[in-house]
Amino acid sequence: MEGVLLQLKQQQFSQETSVLALECNWEHLLQEIQDLLSQLGFVSYSYSVIKRGLLNTSVESDGQRGKDVDIQGTLPASLVDTYNRDISHNDPLWDVLPSITSPLLINSSSTAYSPFSEKFWKRHGISSRVYIPMPGRNSTYWFHYFGLYHEMPADEFTVYFSKISEWLVPILIRYHEVLQVVSEAEQNPYLKKQPLSPTCLQVMKMTAQGMPVKSIADELALTEEGITYHITRAKRIFGARNKTQLVGMMYEIGLL
């Protein structure tokens, strides 16, 4: 293992992000990450994007907190589905994960530790987990992270991860940057989850252009009350105090 670590540690990205993105596609990059992590003994990984709680969860949540995460990688879909259905609503991880700024190792001293959750992961051959936040331009509203899953006992894994994190984390950040160039739009949860109906989104686009309610109603063949309803619903979903704040938030998120 020490030989493998030395070899991997010496690997460097020598090309610019844009060049790498042109030469690679989404699936190829995810496979490269899997090949790298497999050499380090990780049984699987996830590359995920999660909303930071901007949306009003009472409007769209079904009680499965982990379900609001877009997951790529090699974590089996059946395992993810079972976790979302049976575990996520009782897992303190989701209270901690959206605000982490450094790798979060799950062990008995972690604020995200749950004996109930740990039993679930161990039943599936995973004894240790670490969640690594990735930088992003829209970190106010969502963020990406890598979840790495290992068979090694938690106390041993803590020591092991401290040996490899100094060079592994920068490599994962570099992959993240390339993945963002390859498919940034696909990783925007507010585009993928479509919290606003097409009509509501059109109303907001016209509102952002400065059109008054009456003009929007005439253009879309709706009543003024209907236009006001869509604007009010959008404000409630995004927690905006007024139309000005709502439009600003939607621009930052990428919906306008």
C-alpha positions as CSV (number, residue, x, y, z in Angstrom):
1,M,0.0,0.0,0.0
2,E,2.8,2.4,0.8
3,G,4.2,1.9,-2.8
4,V,0.8,2.7,-4.2
5,L,0.5,5.8,-2.1
6,L,3.9,7.1,-3.2
7,Q,3.0,6.5,-6.9
8,L,-0.3,8.2,-6.6
9,K,1.1,11.1,-4.6
10,Q,3.5,11.8,-7.5
11,Q,0.7,12.1,-10.0
12,Q,0.0,15.6,-11.1
13,F,-2.5,17.3,-13.3
14,S,-0.4,19.0,-16.0
15,Q,-3.2,20.4,-18.2
16,E,-5.4,23.4,-17.9
17,T,-9.0,22.7,-16.8
18,S,-10.5,23.8,-20.2
19,V,-8.2,21.5,-22.1
20,L,-9.0,18.5,-19.8
21,A,-12.7,19.2,-20.2
22,L,-12.4,19.1,-24.0
23,E,-10.5,15.8,-23.9
24,C,-12.8,14.1,-21.3
25,N,-16.5,13.4,-20.9
26,W,-18.5,13.0,-17.8
27,E,-18.5,9.2,-17.6
28,H,-14.7,9.1,-18.3
29,L,-13.9,11.5,-15.5
30,L,-16.1,9.6,-13.0
31,Q,-14.4,6.3,-14.0
32,E,-11.0,7.9,-13.5
33,I,-12.0,9.0,-10.0
34,Q,-13.2,5.4,-9.3
35,D,-9.9,4.0,-10.5
36,L,-7.9,6.3,-8.3
37,L,-10.0,5.7,-5.2
38,S,-10.0,1.9,-5.7
39,Q,-6.2,1.9,-5.4
40,L,-6.7,3.5,-2.0
41,G,-9.1,0.8,-0.8
42,F,-12.3,2.8,-1.1
43,V,-15.2,0.5,-1.9
44,S,-17.3,3.3,-3.5
45,Y,-17.7,7.0,-3.7
46,S,-20.3,9.6,-4.5
47,Y,-20.0,13.0,-6.2
48,S,-23.0,14.9,-5.0
49,V,-24.6,18.3,-5.0
50,I,-26.9,19.4,-2.2
51,K,-29.1,22.5,-1.7
52,R,-28.2,24.5,1.4
53,G,-31.8,24.9,2.5
54,L,-32.8,27.9,0.5
55,L,-36.0,26.3,-0.7
56,N,-39.0,26.2,1.6
57,T,-38.9,22.5,2.5
58,S,-42.5,22.6,3.7
59,V,-43.5,23.3,0.1
60,E,-41.6,20.4,-1.6
61,S,-40.2,18.0,0.9
62,D,-41.5,14.4,1.4
63,G,-39.6,13.9,4.6
64,Q,-36.6,12.1,3.0
65,R,-33.8,14.6,3.5
66,G,-31.2,12.6,1.6
67,K,-33.5,12.5,-1.4
68,D,-32.8,16.2,-2.1
69,V,-29.2,15.3,-3.1
70,D,-28.1,14.6,-6.7
71,I,-25.7,11.7,-6.5
72,Q,-23.2,10.5,-9.2
73,G,-20.4,8.0,-8.7
74,T,-20.4,4.3,-7.7
75,L,-22.5,4.2,-4.6
76,P,-25.2,1.6,-5.6
77,A,-28.6,3.1,-6.4
78,S,-30.4,0.4,-4.4
79,L,-28.3,1.4,-1.3
80,V,-29.1,5.1,-1.8
81,D,-32.8,4.4,-2.2
82,T,-32.9,2.3,1.0
83,Y,-31.0,4.9,2.9
84,N,-33.3,7.7,1.7
85,R,-36.4,5.7,2.7
86,D,-35.4,4.2,6.0
87,I,-32.4,6.2,7.4
88,S,-32.1,9.8,6.2
89,H,-34.9,11.4,8.2
90,N,-33.1,10.3,11.4
91,D,-29.5,11.0,10.3
92,P,-27.9,14.1,11.9
93,L,-25.5,14.2,8.9
94,W,-28.0,16.4,7.0
95,D,-27.9,19.1,9.8
96,V,-24.1,19.3,9.6
97,L,-23.2,18.5,6.0
98,P,-24.5,21.7,4.3
99,S,-22.1,23.9,6.3
100,I,-18.9,22.0,6.3
101,T,-15.7,23.7,5.1
102,S,-13.3,20.9,5.6
103,P,-13.4,17.1,5.3
104,L,-15.9,15.5,7.7
105,L,-15.0,12.1,9.1
106,I,-17.8,10.2,10.6
107,N,-16.7,8.6,13.9
108,S,-18.0,8.5,17.5
109,S,-16.8,12.0,18.2
110,S,-18.4,13.6,15.1
111,T,-21.5,15.8,15.4
112,A,-22.9,13.8,12.5
113,Y,-22.5,10.5,14.2
114,S,-25.5,8.3,14.6
115,P,-25.4,4.7,15.9
116,F,-28.6,4.0,13.9
117,S,-27.0,5.2,10.7
118,E,-23.7,3.5,11.3
119,K,-25.4,0.1,11.7
120,F,-26.9,0.6,8.3
121,W,-23.6,1.4,6.6
122,K,-21.8,-1.5,8.3
123,R,-24.5,-3.9,7.1
124,H,-23.4,-2.9,3.6
125,G,-19.7,-3.4,4.2
126,I,-18.8,0.3,4.9
127,S,-17.1,1.0,8.2
128,S,-15.8,4.5,7.5
129,R,-17.0,7.5,5.6
130,V,-15.6,11.0,4.9
131,Y,-17.4,13.9,3.2
132,I,-15.2,16.4,1.4
133,P,-16.7,19.8,0.4
134,M,-15.8,21.2,-3.0
135,P,-15.4,24.9,-3.8
136,G,-18.0,26.6,-6.1
137,R,-19.2,29.9,-7.3
138,N,-22.7,29.3,-5.9
139,S,-21.7,28.1,-2.5
140,T,-24.3,30.4,-0.9
141,Y,-27.1,28.3,-2.3
142,W,-25.7,24.8,-3.0
143,F,-22.4,23.0,-2.8
144,H,-20.7,19.8,-4.1
145,Y,-19.0,17.2,-2.1
146,F,-17.3,13.9,-2.5
147,G,-18.4,11.1,-0.2
148,L,-15.8,8.4,0.2
149,Y,-16.7,5.0,1.7
150,H,-14.1,2.5,3.1
151,E,-14.1,-0.9,4.8
152,M,-11.4,0.2,7.3
153,P,-12.6,0.6,11.0
154,A,-13.2,4.3,11.9
155,D,-10.2,4.7,14.2
156,E,-7.8,3.2,11.7
157,F,-9.3,5.2,8.9
158,T,-8.8,8.5,10.7
159,V,-5.1,7.8,10.8
160,Y,-5.0,6.6,7.2
161,F,-7.0,9.6,5.9
162,S,-4.6,12.0,7.6
163,K,-1.8,10.5,5.6
164,I,-3.4,10.8,2.2
165,S,-5.7,13.9,2.5
166,E,-2.9,16.4,1.9
167,W,-2.6,15.3,-1.8
168,L,-5.9,13.5,-2.3
169,V,-8.2,16.4,-1.5
170,P,-6.4,18.8,-4.1
171,I,-6.7,16.0,-6.7
172,L,-10.5,15.7,-6.0
173,I,-10.9,19.4,-6.2
174,R,-9.2,19.4,-9.6
175,Y,-11.5,16.7,-10.8
176,H,-14.4,18.7,-9.5
177,E,-13.3,21.8,-11.4
178,V,-13.1,19.8,-14.7
179,L,-16.5,18.2,-14.1
180,Q,-18.0,21.7,-13.6
181,V,-16.6,22.7,-17.0
182,V,-17.9,19.5,-18.6
183,S,-21.4,19.8,-17.3
184,E,-22.1,22.7,-15.0
185,A,-25.7,23.1,-15.9
186,E,-26.5,19.5,-15.0
187,Q,-25.1,20.0,-11.5
188,N,-27.3,23.0,-10.7
189,P,-30.0,21.5,-8.4
190,Y,-32.4,24.5,-9.0
191,L,-32.4,23.7,-12.7
192,K,-32.6,19.9,-12.3
193,K,-35.3,19.9,-9.6
194,Q,-37.4,22.5,-11.3
195,P,-39.0,24.0,-8.2
196,L,-41.0,26.5,-10.4
197,S,-43.5,25.5,-13.0
198,P,-42.8,26.7,-16.6
199,T,-45.5,29.3,-16.3
200,C,-44.2,30.6,-13.0
201,L,-40.7,30.7,-14.4
202,Q,-41.9,32.7,-17.4
203,V,-43.7,35.1,-15.1
204,M,-40.5,35.7,-13.2
205,K,-38.4,36.2,-16.3
206,M,-40.8,38.9,-17.5
207,T,-40.9,40.4,-14.0
208,A,-37.1,40.6,-14.0
209,Q,-37.3,42.5,-17.3
210,G,-39.3,45.1,-15.5
211,M,-42.7,44.3,-16.9
212,P,-45.7,45.3,-14.7
213,V,-48.2,42.7,-13.6
214,K,-50.9,43.9,-16.0
215,S,-48.6,43.6,-19.0
216,I,-47.5,40.1,-18.0
217,A,-51.1,39.1,-17.6
218,D,-52.0,40.4,-21.1
219,E,-49.0,38.8,-22.7
220,L,-49.6,35.3,-21.1
221,A,-53.4,35.5,-21.3
222,L,-53.8,35.2,-17.6
223,T,-55.5,37.3,-14.9
224,E,-53.6,39.8,-12.8
225,E,-54.5,37.7,-9.8
226,G,-52.9,34.7,-11.5
227,I,-49.7,36.5,-12.1
228,T,-49.6,37.7,-8.5
229,Y,-50.2,34.2,-7.3
230,H,-47.1,32.9,-9.2
231,I,-44.9,35.7,-7.9
232,T,-46.1,35.1,-4.3
233,R,-45.5,31.3,-4.6
234,A,-42.0,31.9,-5.9
235,K,-41.3,34.3,-3.0
236,R,-42.5,31.6,-0.5
237,I,-40.5,28.9,-2.1
238,F,-37.3,30.9,-2.0
239,G,-37.9,32.7,1.2
240,A,-37.7,36.2,-0.5
241,R,-39.0,39.3,1.3
242,N,-40.0,41.1,-1.9
243,K,-39.8,40.9,-5.7
244,T,-36.4,42.7,-5.9
245,Q,-34.8,40.2,-3.5
246,L,-36.5,37.3,-5.3
247,V,-35.2,38.3,-8.7
248,G,-31.7,38.8,-7.3
249,M,-31.7,35.3,-5.8
250,M,-32.9,33.7,-9.0
251,Y,-30.1,35.4,-10.9
252,E,-27.5,34.1,-8.5
253,I,-29.0,30.6,-8.6
254,G,-29.0,30.5,-12.4
255,L,-32.8,30.4,-13.0
256,L,-32.8,33.8,-14.8
